Amino acid sequence: MKLVAMLAAALIAVAAQAQDTIKIGVITDRVGVSKPYSEPATEGMVFGANEINKKGGVLGRRLELLVEDDQSKPDVSAALARKLIDQGAVFILSVSLSPATQQQQTVTMEAKTPQMTPMNSADYLTTQLDNPYFWQTGPLGSVQIATLLAHAKKQNLKRVALITDNSDLGQAIGKAFRGGLEKAAMQVVDEEVVPLGATSATPQMQKIRAANPDAMFVAGVVTATNVLIFKAYRELGLKFPIHASYNLSVPIYMTAAKGLVNGITFVDAYDPDKPEVKAFEATYRKETGKEPANLHGYGYDGIMLVAEAIKKAGSTDKEKIRAAMQSLTYGGVMGAKGMKYHFPEGKRTGFDPNGMVVRVYEGDRQGRVVHVGQQ
């Protein structure tokens, strides 16, 4: 009887372990300024986790996403990171605003909990804090401008204008753009900022018109502000080309800026002709009945990277996951054809510097790839 009881207890323990989930924390923004890109990225994560679970999960256990909304508020974000860790999350994914993601690091570093952002682009996320538990796989602002400039070489630009918004991220991307333009020996003849909450960008665009640049670079990351810029550009009848940050890859511009974006080039991390993208889109449509976009791909790759790290670690031990993530090489949906995520020794930014593409708006649609990489 004693042996039977022992066997029964063992079977119960095995069954309990099989039913136990691996908890992954997700911090998103459902109501704040990041909502247009945070929500699709979160949907991509949920889709990816479901696909993983259909195939048996990771280490024989299902992934469980614990999703929290921080409204892109840094103080709220840090508190949620602590909440998720207390709930047993072994990894935290952030698709909120960069300053919020940065604030989360004060918690994850102290708790030694792995954290990653699959889409934030601010360079400071891995430079201001020496956090070995944090990784960034979104394309950096410095990579964005280098890719745009590589495409713009053939235009022989000498005098350019730069415009952004006064959000923290807009200023960070603007700084990266300015540095890239100066490094390329281009003269920034005018630099303008459209404040959040503005109802018009006409004053700024009039100043840029007076400076008569060869082209204008848009580093803004707030959709409403960028729409004002494009509206003023059209109303003033300006003709110089526009090169924009990867914020223009957000699908909302195809409706919010209808009739305003034709011909604008923008940097992106998504090639519609990439085989992995075609397979991802086909499966996403079949399973959800919805049309995916690049933002879904960021979230999808994020959860896939985490799953690969846990699988490689062979454990949910946070230290083993940290080591596995740092040594990971993974080819996902995002990036140019053949690109793989990889973290060089001592680095925590995993997007290949030559993995971005430049696309062009054709009518009101995000169109073809016209350039790849920084060459």
MARKETOR-135445 format. One record per residue (C-alpha): residue in one letter; x, y, z. Coordinates in steps of 0.5 Angstrom, whole numbers, plus 500, padded with zeros to 3 digits. Each point is the difference from the previous one (the first is absolute). Layout:
// MARKETOR-135445
aXYZ;...
END
This chain:
// MARKETOR-135445
m500500500;k506505502;l503498493;v493502496;a499506504;m507502498;l499499493;a494504500;a503506503;a505499495;l495500494;i497506504;a506504500;v502498493;a493502497;a500507504;q507502497;a497498493;q494505502;d505505503;t501506495;i506504498;k498508502;i502505495;g499507502;v497505495;i500508501;t496503495;d496507498;r493499499;v498508501;g506504500;v504503494;s503493498;k494497499;p500500493;y506495500;s500497506;e493497499;p502496494;a507498503;t496497506;e495496495;g506498496;m503497507;v493497502;f500496493;g507498500;a499497507;n494496498;e504497494;i505498505;n495497505;k497496494;k507497499;g500498507;g503506503;v507501503;l503494504;g494497500;r496506503;r495505497;l502507500;e496505504;l500507498;l498505506;v498506496;e500507504;d499507497;d504506502;q497505496;s508502498;k501503507;p507498503;d498500507;v494496499;s504495495;a505499506;a495498505;l497495495;a507497499;r500499507;k493497500;l502495494;i506498504;d496499506;q495496496;g506495498;a502503493;v506497498;f501505494;i497507499;l499502493;s498508499;v497503494;s498507503;l504506499;s507500501;p500505506;a496495504;t504494497;q506503503;q497501507;q498493500;q507498500;t501503507;v496495502;t502494496;m507501501;e499500508;a496494499;k505497495;t494498496;p501500492;q497505496;m499502493;t497505495;p499497493;m498507497;n503506504;s505504496;a503505505;d508499500;y500502508;l496494502;t507496500;t505505501;q497504506;l500494505;d505494500;n494495501;p502493498;y493497500;f497505495;w500499492;q498505494;t498497494;g497506497;p504504494;l503505504;g499508497;s508500498;v498494496;q494503497;i504506498;a506496497;t495496496;l496506497;l507504498;a502494497;h494500495;a500508500;k508500497;k497500493;q496506501;n507504501;l497504506;k504505503;r495505504;v494496504;a495502505;l498496506;i494500504;t497496506;d496501506;n501501507;s499493503;d506497504;l500495494;g499505494;q506504503;a504494501;i499498493;g501507498;k507500503;a502493497;f498503493;r503507501;g507496502;g499496493;l499506496;e506503503;k504494499;a498500493;a502507499;m494502498;q498507503;v494501504;v497506497;d494500505;e498496506;e492501502;v496497506;v493499500;p497499507;l495495503;g493503500;a502505494;t494501495;s504502494;a507499497;t500505495;p505505504;q505495500;m499498493;q500507498;k507501503;i503494497;r497502493;a504507501;a506496501;n499496494;p503493501;d502495495;a496495505;m496500506;f501494506;v495499504;a502497507;g493501504;v497494503;v493502502;t495499494;a495506501;t506505500;n503496494;v493501496;l501507502;i506501496;f498496494;k494504500;a504507500;y505497495;r494499495;e496506501;l507504499;g501497494;l507497502;k504496495;f506498503;p500492502;i499498507;h503494504;a497498506;s502495506;y497494501;n494503504;l497500493;s500493499;v494500505;p494498496;i495505503;y504505495;m496497494;t494503503;a501505505;a505504494;k495498494;g502504494;l507503504;v505494499;n501498493;g507500498;i503501507;t506495502;f500497507;v505495503;d497493502;a502494503;y495496496;d500497493;p494498497;d503495495;k505496505;p498493501;e499500507;v495506500;k496497494;a499493505;f499505506;e494504496;a497494497;t500496507;y497506504;r495501495;k498493500;e500500508;t497507501;g496502494;k504507501;e505503495;p507500504;a505506499;n507501502;l498502507;h497493501;g507497498;y504504505;g496497506;y500493496;d507500500;g501503507;i496494503;m504495495;l506502503;v498499507;a498493499;e507499496;a504502506;i496496505;k500494496;k508501499;a500501507;g497494502;s497503506;t496506502;d506502505;k500507499;e508500499;k500494495;i495504496;r504506500;a506497498;a496496494;m497507498;q507503500;s503494495;l494500496;t500500492;y493500497;g497501493;g493503501;v494504496;m503507501;g506503496;a503499493;k500493497;g505496503;m501504506;k501497507;y499503507;h507499504;f503503506;p508501499;e504500506;g499505505;k494503496;r493500501;t497502494;g498495495;f497503494;d505499494;p503507498;n499498493;g493497501;m496506499;v496502493;v498506497;r493500497;v495505496;y493502501;e496498494;g494504500;d497499507;r504493501;q506498502;g504498494;r506496497;v507500503;v505505497;h506499504;v503495505;g505501505;q505505501;q504499494;
END
